[in-house]
Amino acid sequence: MLSPEEWTALWLSLEIAGLATVISLPFAVAAAWILARRRFPGKVLFDALVHLPLVLPPVVTGYVLLVLLGRNGLIGSFLASQLGIVFAFRWTGAAIACAVMGFPLMVRAIRLAIEAVDPRLEAAAGTLGANPFFSFLTVTLPLAIPGIIAGMVLAFAKALGEFGATITFVSNIPGQTQTLSAAIYTALQDPYGEGTVIRLTLVSVVLAFGALIVSEAMARRARSKLGQDGQS
C-alpha cells in the first residue's frame, strides 16, 4: 500500500502528465502538419527547433524555462506583475516543462501519420469546394487519428517519467511539485527509503505498461473504424 505522500505524488504526476498532453496536442498537430505538408525557407531550422528538447539535456531545458518563465524571467516577470500568473515552482510549471519535453515525440508520431495520408485525397476534397483547413479537418485529421493517439501516449508516458527539466524549473516540493520521479529520487537519498523506491518504481512500470496497452487498443480500434468507413 502507498503512503499518503506517495498517493499525492502519484495523483500529481497523473494530473501533470494529463495537462501536459492536452497543452501539447493542438501545437503538435499544427507543427506536424507544417512539417508534413508545407515547404518554406527555414523549414530545416523549424524542424530542428521542434526537436531540440529531444536532444538537449533535460536540465538545460528546465533552465531555459526558468530564464523565460521564472518570476524574474523574460516572459515570467510580465505574467507575474501584470496577470498574476506564476509558473516557476508551481505544479502548472511542471506541466509546461513536461509538455515541452514530450512535444517532439508527439510531433514525430503525428507527422508520420499525416505523411501517410495520400495528398490526392485532400486534393479531391479541394475540387469539391473545401478549403485547405476544412480538408485537413475532414480528411487528413480523421485518417491520422492512430498516429495522434500514439503521439499522445508517448507524450503522456514521457511526462510521467520526466525529471530533469521539472526539478530544475519547479524544484521538488512535496505535495506541490513532487512527481513520482522526484519522489523516487528523494527516497533514494534516504538510507531507509528502499521500500518507497520499490513501490513507486512498480507503480511507474504499471502506469507506463497500461498506457501502452490502452494506446495500442485505441489505435487498433481507430484503424478498424477507418477501414470500415472506407469500405462503406
Contacts in CASP RR format, 6 or more apart in sequence:
PFRMAT RR
TARGET T0000
AUTHOR 0000-0000-0000
METHOD contacts of the structure
MODEL  1
MLSPEEWTALWLSLEIAGLATVISLPFAVAAAWILARRRFPGKVLFDALV
HLPLVLPPVVTGYVLLVLLGRNGLIGSFLASQLGIVFAFRWTGAAIACAV
MGFPLMVRAIRLAIEAVDPRLEAAAGTLGANPFFSFLTVTLPLAIPGIIA
GMVLAFAKALGEFGATITFVSNIPGQTQTLSAAIYTALQDPYGEGTVIRL
TLVSVVLAFGALIVSEAMARRARSKLGQDGQS
2 10 0 8 1.000
2 199 0 8 1.000
2 200 0 8 1.000
2 203 0 8 1.000
3 196 0 8 1.000
5 174 0 8 1.000
5 175 0 8 1.000
5 183 0 8 1.000
6 183 0 8 1.000
6 196 0 8 1.000
6 199 0 8 1.000
6 200 0 8 1.000
8 174 0 8 1.000
8 175 0 8 1.000
8 178 0 8 1.000
9 174 0 8 1.000
9 175 0 8 1.000
9 178 0 8 1.000
9 179 0 8 1.000
9 180 0 8 1.000
9 182 0 8 1.000
9 183 0 8 1.000
9 200 0 8 1.000
10 180 0 8 1.000
10 200 0 8 1.000
10 203 0 8 1.000
12 91 0 8 1.000
12 175 0 8 1.000
12 177 0 8 1.000
12 178 0 8 1.000
12 179 0 8 1.000
13 160 0 8 1.000
13 161 0 8 1.000
13 179 0 8 1.000
13 180 0 8 1.000
13 181 0 8 1.000
14 160 0 8 1.000
14 207 0 8 1.000
15 91 0 8 1.000
15 95 0 8 1.000
16 91 0 8 1.000
16 94 0 8 1.000
16 95 0 8 1.000
16 98 0 8 1.000
16 159 0 8 1.000
16 179 0 8 1.000
17 98 0 8 1.000
17 156 0 8 1.000
17 157 0 8 1.000
17 159 0 8 1.000
17 160 0 8 1.000
18 95 0 8 1.000
18 156 0 8 1.000
18 159 0 8 1.000
19 92 0 8 1.000
19 95 0 8 1.000
19 99 0 8 1.000
20 95 0 8 1.000
20 96 0 8 1.000
20 98 0 8 1.000
20 99 0 8 1.000
20 102 0 8 1.000
20 155 0 8 1.000
20 156 0 8 1.000
20 159 0 8 1.000
21 99 0 8 1.000
21 106 0 8 1.000
21 152 0 8 1.000
21 155 0 8 1.000
21 156 0 8 1.000
21 159 0 8 1.000
23 95 0 8 1.000
23 96 0 8 1.000
23 99 0 8 1.000
24 99 0 8 1.000
24 102 0 8 1.000
24 103 0 8 1.000
24 106 0 8 1.000
24 155 0 8 1.000
25 106 0 8 1.000
25 148 0 8 1.000
25 152 0 8 1.000
27 103 0 8 1.000
28 103 0 8 1.000
28 106 0 8 1.000
28 107 0 8 1.000
28 110 0 8 1.000
28 151 0 8 1.000
28 155 0 8 1.000
29 110 0 8 1.000
29 141 0 8 1.000
29 148 0 8 1.000
31 50 0 8 1.000
31 103 0 8 1.000
31 107 0 8 1.000
31 111 0 8 1.000
32 106 0 8 1.000
32 107 0 8 1.000
32 108 0 8 1.000
32 110 0 8 1.000
32 111 0 8 1.000
32 113 0 8 1.000
32 114 0 8 1.000
33 114 0 8 1.000
33 136 0 8 1.000
33 140 0 8 1.000
34 46 0 8 1.000
35 43 0 8 1.000
35 46 0 8 1.000
35 47 0 8 1.000
35 50 0 8 1.000
35 107 0 8 1.000
35 111 0 8 1.000
36 111 0 8 1.000
36 114 0 8 1.000
36 115 0 8 1.000
37 114 0 8 1.000
37 119 0 8 1.000
50 103 0 8 1.000
50 104 0 8 1.000
50 107 0 8 1.000
51 104 0 8 1.000
51 107 0 8 1.000
51 108 0 8 1.000
52 104 0 8 1.000
53 61 0 8 1.000
53 100 0 8 1.000
53 101 0 8 1.000
53 102 0 8 1.000
53 103 0 8 1.000
53 104 0 8 1.000
53 165 0 8 1.000
54 104 0 8 1.000
54 105 0 8 1.000
58 101 0 8 1.000
58 162 0 8 1.000
58 163 0 8 1.000
58 164 0 8 1.000
58 165 0 8 1.000
58 168 0 8 1.000
59 164 0 8 1.000
59 165 0 8 1.000
59 168 0 8 1.000
61 97 0 8 1.000
61 100 0 8 1.000
61 101 0 8 1.000
61 164 0 8 1.000
61 165 0 8 1.000
61 168 0 8 1.000
62 97 0 8 1.000
62 164 0 8 1.000
62 165 0 8 1.000
62 166 0 8 1.000
62 168 0 8 1.000
62 169 0 8 1.000
63 168 0 8 1.000
63 169 0 8 1.000
65 87 0 8 1.000
65 93 0 8 1.000
65 96 0 8 1.000
65 97 0 8 1.000
65 100 0 8 1.000
65 165 0 8 1.000
65 168 0 8 1.000
65 169 0 8 1.000
66 73 0 8 1.000
66 88 0 8 1.000
66 168 0 8 1.000
66 169 0 8 1.000
67 73 0 8 1.000
67 74 0 8 1.000
68 74 0 8 1.000
68 75 0 8 1.000
68 76 0 8 1.000
69 75 0 8 1.000
69 76 0 8 1.000
69 79 0 8 1.000
69 87 0 8 1.000
69 88 0 8 1.000
69 93 0 8 1.000
69 96 0 8 1.000
69 169 0 8 1.000
70 76 0 8 1.000
70 77 0 8 1.000
70 80 0 8 1.000
70 86 0 8 1.000
70 87 0 8 1.000
70 88 0 8 1.000
71 77 0 8 1.000
71 80 0 8 1.000
71 86 0 8 1.000
71 88 0 8 1.000
76 85 0 8 1.000
76 86 0 8 1.000
76 87 0 8 1.000
76 88 0 8 1.000
79 85 0 8 1.000
79 86 0 8 1.000
79 87 0 8 1.000
80 86 0 8 1.000
87 93 0 8 1.000
87 96 0 8 1.000
87 169 0 8 1.000
87 170 0 8 1.000
88 169 0 8 1.000
88 170 0 8 1.000
89 170 0 8 1.000
89 171 0 8 1.000
89 173 0 8 1.000
89 176 0 8 1.000
89 177 0 8 1.000
90 170 0 8 1.000
90 176 0 8 1.000
90 177 0 8 1.000
91 170 0 8 1.000
91 176 0 8 1.000
91 177 0 8 1.000
93 169 0 8 1.000
93 170 0 8 1.000
93 177 0 8 1.000
94 166 0 8 1.000
94 169 0 8 1.000
94 170 0 8 1.000
94 177 0 8 1.000
94 179 0 8 1.000
95 159 0 8 1.000
96 169 0 8 1.000
97 162 0 8 1.000
97 165 0 8 1.000
97 166 0 8 1.000
97 168 0 8 1.000
97 169 0 8 1.000
97 170 0 8 1.000
98 158 0 8 1.000
98 159 0 8 1.000
98 162 0 8 1.000
98 165 0 8 1.000
98 166 0 8 1.000
99 155 0 8 1.000
99 159 0 8 1.000
100 165 0 8 1.000
101 158 0 8 1.000
101 159 0 8 1.000
101 162 0 8 1.000
101 165 0 8 1.000
102 154 0 8 1.000
102 155 0 8 1.000
102 158 0 8 1.000
102 159 0 8 1.000
102 162 0 8 1.000
103 155 0 8 1.000
105 151 0 8 1.000
105 154 0 8 1.000
105 155 0 8 1.000
105 158 0 8 1.000
106 151 0 8 1.000
106 152 0 8 1.000
106 154 0 8 1.000
106 155 0 8 1.000
108 151 0 8 1.000
109 147 0 8 1.000
109 148 0 8 1.000
109 150 0 8 1.000
109 151 0 8 1.000
109 154 0 8 1.000
110 144 0 8 1.000
110 147 0 8 1.000
110 148 0 8 1.000
110 151 0 8 1.000
112 147 0 8 1.000
113 143 0 8 1.000
113 144 0 8 1.000
113 145 0 8 1.000
113 146 0 8 1.000
113 147 0 8 1.000
113 148 0 8 1.000
113 150 0 8 1.000
114 140 0 8 1.000
114 144 0 8 1.000
116 143 0 8 1.000
116 144 0 8 1.000
117 139 0 8 1.000
117 140 0 8 1.000
117 143 0 8 1.000
117 144 0 8 1.000
121 139 0 8 1.000
121 140 0 8 1.000
121 143 0 8 1.000
122 132 0 8 1.000
122 135 0 8 1.000
122 136 0 8 1.000
122 139 0 8 1.000
122 140 0 8 1.000
125 134 0 8 1.000
125 135 0 8 1.000
125 138 0 8 1.000
125 139 0 8 1.000
126 132 0 8 1.000
126 135 0 8 1.000
130 138 0 8 1.000
130 139 0 8 1.000
141 148 0 8 1.000
142 226 0 8 1.000
143 226 0 8 1.000
145 222 0 8 1.000
145 226 0 8 1.000
146 219 0 8 1.000
146 222 0 8 1.000
146 223 0 8 1.000
146 226 0 8 1.000
147 219 0 8 1.000
149 215 0 8 1.000
149 218 0 8 1.000
149 219 0 8 1.000
149 222 0 8 1.000
150 215 0 8 1.000
150 219 0 8 1.000
152 215 0 8 1.000
153 211 0 8 1.000
153 212 0 8 1.000
153 214 0 8 1.000
153 215 0 8 1.000
156 211 0 8 1.000
157 208 0 8 1.000
157 211 0 8 1.000
157 212 0 8 1.000
160 179 0 8 1.000
160 180 0 8 1.000
160 181 0 8 1.000
160 204 0 8 1.000
160 207 0 8 1.000
160 208 0 8 1.000
160 211 0 8 1.000
161 179 0 8 1.000
161 180 0 8 1.000
161 181 0 8 1.000
161 204 0 8 1.000
162 179 0 8 1.000
162 181 0 8 1.000
163 179 0 8 1.000
163 181 0 8 1.000
163 182 0 8 1.000
163 185 0 8 1.000
166 177 0 8 1.000
166 179 0 8 1.000
166 181 0 8 1.000
166 182 0 8 1.000
167 182 0 8 1.000
167 185 0 8 1.000
170 177 0 8 1.000
171 177 0 8 1.000
172 178 0 8 1.000
172 182 0 8 1.000
172 185 0 8 1.000
172 186 0 8 1.000
174 183 0 8 1.000
174 186 0 8 1.000
178 186 0 8 1.000
180 200 0 8 1.000
180 203 0 8 1.000
180 204 0 8 1.000
181 204 0 8 1.000
183 196 0 8 1.000
183 200 0 8 1.000
184 196 0 8 1.000
184 197 0 8 1.000
184 200 0 8 1.000
184 201 0 8 1.000
184 204 0 8 1.000
187 193 0 8 1.000
187 194 0 8 1.000
187 195 0 8 1.000
187 196 0 8 1.000
187 197 0 8 1.000
187 200 0 8 1.000
188 197 0 8 1.000
190 196 0 8 1.000
END
